[in-house]
């Protein structure tokens, strides 16, 4: 979707200055200081001597005629989701005095900032609001909605606009879920009409995203000897259709359960997904195919996915050996194998020439903790330095923190999405990661908490339970995500 906003946007903004209120000078100053696009006809004289209105003369501006972008109000991540009226938004933009009680019930006066340092101040100071063009927004701040319109997800509907050098790029929304296990206790009775009822409560939400990604933590066949006893996971192949109906476009198979029933079951799993609308990544009939990235294009933006397993148990894919793309590292398969890391970095580096956005999906870390092991931070940083735009991990079965490196993110674990681990509160919690891209630039990354119920289905939560889940994430995160 390519968006060009060409409508004339009217409205006045409050401002302060030396000009007389109501004068032309004051009005023009308000338009200039607000940054909101307005159009005012210029006066001329007709042949009869009567004034008439004509459009302004052509200019030498290099901006495309009418090109605008959202003028965004950005706040600290700790402020939560805000939705304010257009009238209040224009007061903020125009320099009017606004208190936090009018925005989110907080205390004190809003400190409105503009310019190059505004976003940096917002990241460190919860009392600041930055007024900046949408093209400057990063996922390290939160955009305020105005009358329900999200400036990043729906820029054409957002009421505050400012002149732009070029039109807003294609907007692509991507959702990533945590670990999905549709066997063992999650599975319904054999022959059930719905082989994956646990997907139903969030099915529509997942399908709304342009791309939906998850980690399938099981085989799709039990045609073999279980290698991990009661912790061997196999799901009915019929769940693939339900996963596709729920909107999943990419599933990582780079985990420690893809090989639970041996090579034949792994090959059948690969065939089931190959014959479906869903792309699989991170496992294959040999090393070349296991390391092969998956490419998905939406609205002209090309996304590339790479996945690897650092936990073991699933065989390492090799010549003629089906298995997972693997990086041996702490805590399960370490010390860090430099050869594996070099292969990962070469794969990522080569992919950057083929796609606009590179996303890496590792399976790593310690179970049942929100703290990543040091090797996760080291490898995550190496992946980003190789050209990846984002790293999103799994396996710990708990929500873990967010690492920030050069304004790019390593999300260490989203927790379980669907699993039958009902022995603790944290293993029944997780977050969906919602991402908004403008072309190849990540503009927003937000976390939506949920709780897995007695039926092993995840459902969104709010209030104290949501705050507790986000608090677990924040406790292990770099700033500004430590303020969630």
C-alpha positions as CSV (number, residue, x, y, z in Angstrom):
1,X,0.0,0.0,0.0
2,X,1.5,3.3,-1.1
3,X,-0.1,6.3,0.6
4,X,-0.2,9.9,-0.6
5,X,-2.2,12.4,1.5
6,X,-3.2,15.3,-0.6
7,X,-6.2,16.8,1.2
8,X,-6.0,20.3,2.7
9,X,-6.0,20.0,6.5
10,X,-7.7,22.9,8.3
11,X,-7.7,24.0,11.9
12,X,-5.9,26.4,14.2
13,X,-3.5,25.7,17.0
14,X,-2.8,27.6,20.2
15,X,0.5,29.4,20.3
16,X,2.2,32.1,22.2
17,X,4.4,34.9,20.9
18,X,4.7,38.7,20.4
19,X,2.2,39.1,17.6
20,X,-1.3,40.4,18.3
21,X,-3.8,37.6,18.7
22,X,-6.1,37.3,15.7
23,X,-3.7,39.2,13.3
24,X,-2.4,37.7,10.1
25,X,1.1,37.5,11.6
26,X,-0.2,35.6,14.6
27,X,-2.1,33.2,12.5
28,X,0.8,32.5,10.2
29,X,3.1,32.0,13.2
30,X,0.7,29.5,14.6
31,X,0.7,27.5,11.3
32,X,4.5,27.6,11.2
33,X,5.1,26.6,14.8
34,X,2.6,23.8,14.7
35,X,4.0,22.1,11.6
36,X,0.5,21.3,10.5
37,X,-0.2,21.7,6.8
38,X,-2.7,24.4,6.0
39,X,-3.5,26.3,2.8
40,X,-4.5,29.9,2.6
41,X,-5.5,31.6,-0.6
42,X,-3.6,34.8,-1.7
43,X,-5.4,38.0,-2.5
44,X,-5.1,39.8,-5.9
45,X,-7.1,42.4,-7.8
46,X,-9.5,41.6,-10.6
47,X,-9.9,43.8,-13.8
48,X,-12.8,45.4,-12.1
49,X,-10.7,46.4,-9.1
50,X,-12.3,44.0,-6.7
51,X,-10.2,41.7,-4.7
52,X,-10.3,38.0,-5.6
53,X,-8.7,34.8,-4.3
54,X,-6.2,32.9,-6.4
55,X,-3.9,30.0,-5.5
56,X,-0.3,30.9,-4.5
57,X,2.2,31.2,-7.4
58,X,4.3,28.1,-8.1
59,X,7.4,27.6,-6.0
60,X,10.7,25.9,-6.6
61,X,10.2,23.4,-3.8
62,X,11.5,19.9,-4.4
63,X,8.7,18.4,-2.4
64,X,6.1,16.4,-4.3
65,X,2.9,18.5,-4.6
66,X,0.7,17.8,-1.6
67,X,3.1,15.2,0.0
68,X,2.5,15.0,3.7
69,X,3.2,12.7,6.6
70,X,1.8,12.3,10.1
71,X,3.0,14.8,12.7
72,X,3.4,12.4,15.6
73,X,3.2,13.0,19.4
74,X,5.7,10.6,20.9
75,X,5.8,9.6,24.6
76,X,8.0,7.4,26.8
77,X,7.2,3.7,26.7
78,X,6.1,3.7,30.3
79,X,3.1,5.9,29.4
80,X,1.2,3.1,27.9
81,X,-1.2,3.3,25.0
82,X,-2.7,6.9,24.8
83,X,-5.6,8.0,22.7
84,X,-6.4,11.8,22.9
85,X,-8.8,14.1,21.1
86,X,-7.7,16.1,18.0
87,X,-8.5,19.3,19.9
88,X,-6.0,18.3,22.7
89,X,-3.4,17.2,20.2
90,X,-3.6,20.5,18.4
91,X,-3.1,22.3,21.7
92,X,0.0,20.3,22.4
93,X,1.4,20.9,18.9
94,X,0.6,24.6,19.0
95,X,2.4,25.2,22.3
96,X,-0.7,25.4,24.6
97,X,-0.2,24.4,28.2
98,X,-1.4,20.8,28.9
99,X,-1.1,18.8,32.0
100,X,-0.5,15.0,32.2
101,X,-3.8,14.6,33.9
102,X,-5.5,15.5,30.6
103,X,-3.6,12.8,28.8
104,X,-3.3,9.8,31.1
105,X,-4.2,10.9,34.6
106,X,-0.6,11.6,35.6
107,X,0.8,14.6,37.4
108,X,2.7,17.7,36.3
109,X,2.8,19.7,33.1
110,X,3.6,18.2,29.7
111,X,7.1,19.3,28.5
112,X,6.7,19.6,24.7
113,X,9.9,19.2,22.7
114,X,10.8,19.5,19.0
115,X,14.0,19.2,17.0
116,X,16.7,16.6,16.7
117,X,17.0,15.9,20.5
118,X,13.3,15.6,21.2
119,X,13.1,11.8,20.7
120,X,16.3,11.3,22.8
121,X,14.7,13.2,25.7
122,X,11.5,11.2,25.4
123,X,13.4,7.9,25.8
124,X,14.8,9.0,29.1
125,X,12.2,11.4,30.5
126,X,8.6,10.3,31.0
127,X,7.4,13.9,31.4
128,X,8.3,14.8,27.8
129,X,6.2,14.7,24.6
130,X,8.1,15.0,21.3
131,X,6.4,16.5,18.3
132,X,8.2,15.0,15.2
133,X,7.4,13.8,11.7
134,X,6.4,10.1,11.5
135,X,9.5,9.3,9.4
136,X,11.7,10.1,12.5
137,X,9.8,7.7,14.9
138,X,11.7,4.7,16.2
139,X,10.4,1.7,18.3
140,X,12.1,3.2,21.3
141,X,9.2,5.6,21.9
142,X,5.4,5.2,21.7
143,X,3.1,7.1,19.3
144,X,0.0,8.7,20.7
145,X,-3.3,8.0,18.9
146,X,-5.5,10.9,18.0
147,X,-9.3,10.3,17.9
148,X,-8.5,6.6,17.5
149,X,-6.2,7.0,14.5
150,X,-2.7,5.5,14.8
151,X,-0.3,7.7,12.9
152,X,2.0,4.7,12.2
153,X,-0.5,2.1,11.2
154,X,-3.0,4.3,9.4
155,X,-1.1,7.5,8.3
156,X,-3.8,8.5,5.8
157,X,-6.5,8.6,8.5
158,X,-4.5,10.4,11.1
159,X,-5.7,14.1,11.4
160,X,-2.3,15.9,12.0
161,X,-0.1,16.1,8.9
162,X,3.1,18.0,8.1
163,X,4.9,18.5,4.7
164,X,7.0,15.6,3.6
165,X,9.9,15.2,1.3
166,X,8.4,12.1,-0.1
167,X,5.2,10.1,0.3
168,X,4.7,7.7,3.2
169,X,6.2,4.3,2.3
170,X,4.1,1.1,2.3
171,X,2.9,0.2,5.8
172,X,3.4,-3.5,6.7
173,X,2.3,-4.9,10.1
174,X,4.0,-8.1,11.4
175,X,3.0,-10.1,14.5
176,X,5.4,-12.7,16.1
177,X,4.1,-15.2,18.6
178,X,5.9,-17.4,21.1
179,X,6.3,-21.2,21.3
180,X,3.4,-23.2,19.8
181,X,2.9,-26.9,20.9
182,X,-0.3,-28.5,19.6
183,X,0.3,-32.0,20.8
184,X,0.4,-33.9,24.1
185,X,-2.2,-32.3,26.5
186,X,-3.2,-29.5,24.1
187,X,-4.5,-32.0,21.5
188,X,-8.2,-32.8,21.4
189,X,-9.6,-36.3,21.1
190,X,-8.5,-38.0,17.9
191,X,-10.9,-37.3,15.1
192,X,-12.1,-34.0,16.6
193,X,-13.7,-31.6,14.1
194,X,-11.3,-28.9,15.2
195,X,-7.8,-30.2,15.6
196,X,-6.5,-27.0,17.2
197,X,-9.3,-25.3,19.2
198,X,-6.6,-23.4,21.2
199,X,-6.0,-21.2,18.2
200,X,-9.6,-20.0,18.0
201,X,-9.7,-17.1,20.6
202,X,-6.9,-15.1,18.9
203,X,-7.4,-16.4,15.4
204,X,-8.9,-13.1,14.0
205,X,-6.2,-11.0,15.7
206,X,-3.4,-13.0,14.3
207,X,-4.9,-13.0,10.8
208,X,-5.2,-9.2,10.8
209,X,-1.4,-8.8,10.5
210,X,0.2,-8.7,7.0
211,X,2.7,-11.3,8.2
212,X,2.3,-13.6,11.2
213,X,5.3,-15.6,12.5
214,X,5.6,-18.4,15.2
215,X,7.8,-21.2,16.4
216,X,6.2,-24.7,15.9
217,X,7.6,-26.7,18.8
218,X,6.7,-30.2,17.6
219,X,6.7,-32.6,14.7
220,X,3.6,-33.2,12.6
221,X,4.2,-37.0,12.7
222,X,4.7,-39.6,15.4
223,X,6.0,-42.2,12.9
224,X,9.0,-43.1,14.9
225,X,10.4,-43.8,18.4
226,X,9.9,-40.9,20.8
227,X,13.4,-39.6,21.7
228,X,12.5,-37.4,24.7
229,X,10.0,-39.7,26.5
230,X,6.9,-37.8,27.7
231,X,8.5,-34.6,26.4
232,X,8.3,-35.8,22.8
233,X,5.8,-33.6,21.0
234,X,3.8,-34.5,17.9
235,X,0.8,-32.8,16.5
236,X,-1.9,-33.9,14.1
237,X,-0.9,-32.8,10.6
238,X,-4.5,-31.4,10.3
239,X,-3.3,-28.5,12.5
240,X,-1.5,-27.0,9.6
241,X,-4.7,-25.9,8.0
242,X,-5.8,-24.3,11.3
243,X,-2.5,-22.5,11.6
244,X,-2.9,-21.2,8.1
245,X,-6.5,-20.1,8.9
246,X,-5.2,-18.2,11.9
247,X,-2.9,-16.2,9.6
248,X,0.5,-17.8,10.2
249,X,2.7,-17.2,7.2
250,X,6.1,-18.4,8.6
251,X,6.9,-21.1,11.2
252,X,10.3,-21.7,12.6
253,X,11.2,-25.4,12.9
254,X,14.7,-24.6,14.4
255,X,14.0,-25.9,17.9
256,X,14.8,-28.9,20.1
257,X,11.5,-30.8,19.4
258,X,11.4,-30.9,15.6
259,X,13.4,-34.2,15.8
260,X,11.4,-35.8,18.6
261,X,10.3,-38.8,16.5
262,X,13.3,-39.3,14.3
263,X,14.3,-38.5,10.7
264,X,11.3,-40.0,9.0
265,X,8.9,-37.9,11.1
266,X,11.0,-34.8,10.5
267,X,10.9,-35.3,6.8
268,X,7.1,-35.8,6.9
269,X,6.8,-32.5,8.9
270,X,8.8,-30.7,6.2
271,X,6.5,-32.2,3.5
272,X,3.3,-31.2,5.3
273,X,4.4,-27.6,5.5
274,X,5.8,-27.5,2.0
275,X,2.4,-28.5,0.7
276,X,0.7,-25.7,2.7
277,X,0.5,-21.9,2.4
278,X,2.9,-21.6,5.4
279,X,6.6,-21.2,4.9
280,X,8.9,-23.1,7.2
281,X,12.4,-22.0,8.1
282,X,15.3,-23.4,10.2
283,X,15.1,-27.1,9.4
284,X,15.6,-29.2,6.2
285,X,16.6,-32.5,4.7
286,X,20.2,-31.3,4.8
287,X,22.3,-28.4,6.0
288,X,21.9,-26.3,2.9
289,X,18.1,-26.4,3.1
290,X,18.0,-26.0,6.8
291,X,20.0,-22.8,6.6
292,X,18.1,-21.5,3.6
293,X,16.2,-18.2,4.4
294,X,12.6,-17.7,3.7
295,X,11.4,-14.7,1.8
296,X,8.0,-13.1,2.1
297,X,6.9,-10.0,0.3
298,X,4.1,-7.6,1.3
299,X,3.2,-4.4,-0.5
300,X,6.5,-4.4,-2.3
301,X,8.6,-4.8,0.9
302,X,10.7,-8.0,1.0
303,X,11.2,-9.7,4.4
304,X,13.8,-12.4,4.9
305,X,13.8,-14.9,7.8
306,X,16.6,-17.0,9.2
307,X,16.2,-19.4,12.2
308,X,18.6,-21.5,14.3
309,X,18.5,-23.9,17.2
310,X,21.0,-23.5,20.0
311,X,19.4,-26.1,22.4
312,X,20.4,-29.4,20.8
313,X,18.2,-32.6,20.9
314,X,17.0,-32.1,17.3
315,X,19.9,-33.3,15.1
316,X,22.2,-30.8,13.5
317,X,21.4,-30.7,9.8
318,X,24.3,-32.0,7.7
319,X,25.1,-33.7,4.4
320,X,22.2,-36.0,3.8
321,X,21.1,-35.6,7.4
322,X,17.8,-33.9,8.1
323,X,17.8,-31.6,11.1
324,X,17.9,-28.0,12.2
325,X,20.2,-25.1,11.4
326,X,22.2,-25.0,14.6
327,X,24.5,-22.7,16.6
328,X,26.2,-24.4,19.5
329,X,26.4,-22.1,22.5
330,X,25.7,-21.7,26.2
331,X,23.8,-22.9,28.2
332,X,23.0,-26.2,26.5
333,X,25.5,-26.8,23.6
334,X,28.3,-24.4,24.4
335,X,30.9,-23.0,24.5
336,X,30.0,-20.8,21.6
337,X,31.1,-22.5,18.4
338,X,32.8,-19.9,16.2
339,X,32.3,-21.9,13.0
340,X,28.6,-22.0,13.6
341,X,28.5,-18.3,14.4
342,X,30.4,-17.5,11.2
343,X,27.9,-19.5,9.1
344,X,25.0,-17.6,10.8
345,X,26.7,-14.3,10.1
346,X,27.4,-15.1,6.5
347,X,23.8,-16.2,6.0
348,X,22.5,-12.9,7.4
349,X,25.0,-10.8,5.5
350,X,24.1,-12.5,2.2
351,X,20.4,-12.1,2.9
352,X,20.7,-8.3,3.3
353,X,21.4,-8.0,-0.4
354,X,18.2,-9.8,-1.3
355,X,15.6,-8.3,1.0
356,X,14.6,-5.1,2.7
357,X,14.2,-6.4,6.2
358,X,16.1,-9.3,7.9
359,X,14.6,-11.0,10.9
360,X,16.4,-13.8,12.8
361,X,14.6,-16.4,15.0
362,X,16.8,-18.2,17.5
363,X,15.9,-21.0,19.9
364,X,18.1,-20.4,22.9
365,X,18.6,-19.6,26.6
366,X,17.7,-21.1,29.9
367,X,14.2,-22.4,30.7
368,X,12.0,-20.9,33.4
369,X,13.8,-17.6,33.9
370,X,13.3,-14.1,32.5
371,X,17.1,-13.5,32.4
372,X,19.0,-14.2,29.1
373,X,22.4,-15.9,29.5
374,X,25.4,-13.7,28.5
375,X,25.9,-15.7,25.3
376,X,22.4,-14.6,24.1
377,X,23.4,-11.0,24.3
378,X,26.7,-11.6,22.6
379,X,25.2,-13.6,19.7
380,X,22.3,-11.2,19.4
381,X,24.7,-8.3,19.1
382,X,26.7,-10.2,16.4
383,X,23.6,-10.9,14.4
384,X,22.6,-7.3,14.3
385,X,26.2,-6.3,13.4
386,X,25.9,-8.7,10.4
387,X,23.0,-6.7,9.1
388,X,19.8,-8.1,10.7
389,X,17.1,-5.6,11.6
390,X,15.5,-7.6,14.4
391,X,16.1,-10.8,16.5
392,X,13.2,-12.5,18.2
393,X,13.9,-15.7,20.2
394,X,12.1,-18.5,22.0
395,X,12.6,-21.6,24.2
396,X,12.8,-20.3,27.8
397,X,9.0,-20.7,28.2
398,X,9.0,-17.4,30.1
399,X,8.9,-13.9,28.8
400,X,12.4,-12.4,28.7
401,X,13.8,-9.0,28.1
402,X,14.6,-6.7,25.2
403,X,18.2,-5.8,24.3
404,X,18.9,-2.6,22.4
405,X,21.9,-2.2,20.1
406,X,22.2,0.8,17.7
407,X,18.4,1.3,18.0
408,X,17.7,-2.2,16.9
409,X,16.1,-4.9,19.1
410,X,16.9,-8.4,20.3
411,X,13.8,-9.8,22.0
412,X,15.1,-12.8,23.9
413,X,11.8,-14.7,24.5
414,X,8.1,-14.0,24.0
415,X,7.1,-16.9,26.3
416,X,4.7,-19.8,25.5
417,X,1.9,-19.0,23.1
418,X,0.2,-22.4,23.2
419,X,1.6,-25.0,25.5
420,X,0.3,-27.4,28.2
421,X,2.8,-26.3,30.9
422,X,0.2,-25.5,33.5
423,X,2.6,-26.0,36.5
424,X,3.5,-22.4,37.0
425,X,2.1,-18.9,36.4
426,X,4.9,-17.7,34.2
427,X,4.7,-20.7,31.8
428,X,1.1,-19.8,31.2
429,X,1.9,-16.2,30.2
430,X,3.3,-14.5,27.2
431,X,3.3,-11.6,24.8
432,X,2.6,-11.1,21.2
433,X,5.1,-8.8,19.5
434,X,3.4,-6.4,17.1
435,X,5.7,-4.6,14.6
436,X,4.9,-1.7,12.2
437,X,7.2,-1.1,9.3
438,X,7.2,1.8,6.9
439,X,9.0,0.3,4.0
440,X,12.2,-1.2,5.4
441,X,12.1,0.9,8.6
442,X,10.7,-0.4,11.9
443,X,8.6,2.4,13.4
444,X,6.9,0.6,16.3
445,X,7.3,-2.5,18.5
446,X,4.6,-3.2,21.1
447,X,3.9,-6.1,23.4
448,X,0.4,-7.5,23.9
449,X,0.1,-9.7,27.1
450,X,-2.0,-12.8,27.3
451,X,-2.7,-15.7,29.6
452,X,-3.1,-19.4,28.6
453,X,-6.3,-20.8,30.1
454,X,-7.3,-24.2,31.3
455,X,-8.1,-25.1,27.7
456,X,-4.5,-24.1,26.7
457,X,-5.8,-21.2,24.6
458,X,-4.2,-17.8,25.0
459,X,-6.4,-14.8,25.7
460,X,-5.5,-11.1,26.0
461,X,-5.4,-9.6,29.5
462,X,-5.4,-6.1,30.9
463,X,-5.0,-4.5,34.3
464,X,-2.8,-6.0,37.0
465,X,-2.1,-9.3,35.3
466,X,-0.9,-7.5,32.1
467,X,1.2,-5.1,34.2
468,X,2.8,-8.1,35.9
469,X,3.7,-9.8,32.6
470,X,5.2,-6.6,31.1
471,X,7.0,-6.1,34.4
472,X,8.7,-9.5,34.0
473,X,9.8,-8.4,30.5
474,X,10.9,-4.9,31.7
475,X,13.0,-6.3,34.6
476,X,15.4,-8.0,32.1
477,X,15.3,-5.2,29.5
478,X,17.6,-2.4,28.4
479,X,16.3,1.1,28.5
480,X,13.8,2.4,27.5
481,X,12.0,-1.0,27.6
482,X,13.0,-1.3,31.3
483,X,10.3,1.3,31.8
484,X,7.5,-0.7,30.5
